[in-house]
Amino acid sequence: MNVYHSISKKSNQIAVLIDPEKINDQFELYEFAIKLIEANVDYIFIGGSTVTKEQFEKAVSTLKACELPLVIFPGSGQQLSACCDALLYLSLVSGRNPEYLIGQHIQSAFEVEALQIEVIPTAYILIDGGSQSSVAYVSQTTPIPATNFKILRQTALASKFQGTQLFYLDAGSGAKNSVAPKMIEEINNLDIPIIVGGGIRNLKQIRAAHEAGANVVVIGNKLEEDPDFLNDVKTYKNTTLNFKNLI
């Protein structure tokens, strides 16, 4: 499938981010993936700030049998696999660390070319979520203040002019606050699909992000803390699908 086309043409989509460092048991990981299918989740994102190559490859080998599109959300240039459907080619444009703007990309360029999978240029924009995220710590960058609409729009516009295909607004893993709907609305008219993640803990936040213009909302830590939340996600997705069938 063409992942970019799917993201750009649909709304009310949900992805679940799996950090291989946090699920070491492969049977447990496979069972979790089955539950994601049953909940009508649209994508599995895989990656993490401190994941080793071995952990990454082990998780991919388990998840590749899953029917859901498997999309790499790389924390470093070593988190790559030809078994995945697509790679979010992240450039951390909210920061000024050249290592995450272009450095990791150059180091892994030949390996990415050899993968022969879909590569999606993605402007990765950290938004202050009320606590220091692993990404901010590892990348040594400062997120955009949670209500600084001007800086966000300038950053998004610059990325658009450079040819990015996706915006990824991230409050960070385990954030106290998710990305505010008004921040999503600020860049919703730039004709580039939007992914939003970090600090998502309830259906109200998911719905608000979708209504503000997010094509995909990413859930991560919440499901680690409360696996039963997947039942709520299933209800939300089924309600959305049924509504679309009525119009």
Summary of the structure (lengths in Angstrom):
residues: 247
radius of gyration: 16.7
end to end distance: 25.9
largest distance: 49.4
contacts: 824
relative contact order: 0.15
helix: 43%
strand: 18%
